[in-house]
Amino acid sequence: MTSADDDADLSDDRSDAWFAPIIDRGVLQGLMRRTDTHALLTLGLWLLLSVATGAVVVFTRHTLWIWPAMLLYGSVLCFSYAASHECAHGTAFKTRRLNEAVFWFTSLVFIEEPLYRRYSHAEHHTNTWFNGRDPQKPYGIPLTFREYVSGTLGLSFYFDAARQLIRHCSGRFTPAEREFLPASEIPKVIFNSRMMSACYAGLLVGGVAFVSPWPFILYFIPRFLGGCVVTLYINTQHMCMAEDLYDHRLTTRSIKCGWLERRLYWNMNYHIEHHLFPSVPFHALPRLNESVRGQLPLPLNGVIAANADILRAVSRQRTEPRFNLSRAR
């Protein structure tokens, strides 16, 4: 029997103090096997839905129906976040070149430079929800209603993403970033940041110069509208959970999702399970859940219920600043 993942690519350099559930070593090794098939099918579904909902935007472009169409299309488009996340771990595809190609493309769609995302996310797993140590912890306790709304609408995300791209394009990195970014990777981060910035600038300038609506109705506006929907899912991962603890049951949240949600979200609703064993590929997370569910908190019933829970916590934190939503058994 084992309670640790000995072969993780990212983030298994964990303190002995971290909680880890008991799981049979042979079962765990089987769950860690990677394939191209699962990722190709999941990616194919996302691409198919992106094209289909994008076609609805095109067909409704001269009517008011274009706004709900862009919201629907943008919501699907922004689930590129989930594919980018899985590729950041290197577990999406068995074939490394395929993994890296999809990683670059989906990161471009979501507006996150891939290598910085990979290393900052590894640090996030190593120091999950520790203040001052987790680079992907943009908010803390107490959380204000204003911070919740700003984060969910993506206002802070776009500002921070633009500022970060500009800094990295010019080769400027903070001391904290240099702690988790290998020196050998910094030139690649600079190159990627410049390439991505050129893509966004090209779309924007091209749309204005040629008086074309297409870059705006097929990317910029849907990316903003759909980002709000996907952020509701991202909120559920750690928002208003406990901080500075070596126990993913306390700092991380899993939720129940429907079949299509799970496919678009690449099973990231099993988020406690993912943090416990990040080398288990997305397609095996449901089976991992079956193996350890008795040792974990019960998941909340969906993304709306989780966000409602978060808003109740935000309200309560006005009078109880240290209140959090930890649900360990």
Secondary structure, DSSP 8 states (H G I E B T S, - for coil): -BSS-TT-SSS----TTS----B-HHHHHHHT---SHHHHHHHHHHHHHHHHHHHHHHHTTTSTTHHHHHHHHHHHHHTHHHHHHHHHHT-S-SSHHHHHHHHHHHHHHHT--HHHHHHHHHHHHHTTT-TTT-TT----SS--HHHHHHHHHTHHHHHHHHHHHHHHHTT---HHHHHHS-GGGHHHHHHHHHHHHHHHHHHHHHHHHTT-SHHIIIIIHHHHHHHHHHHHHHHHHHTT---S-S-HHHH---B---HHHHHHTTTTT-HHHHHH-TTS-GGGHHHHHHHHGGGS---BSSHHHHHHHHHHHHHHTTT-TT-------
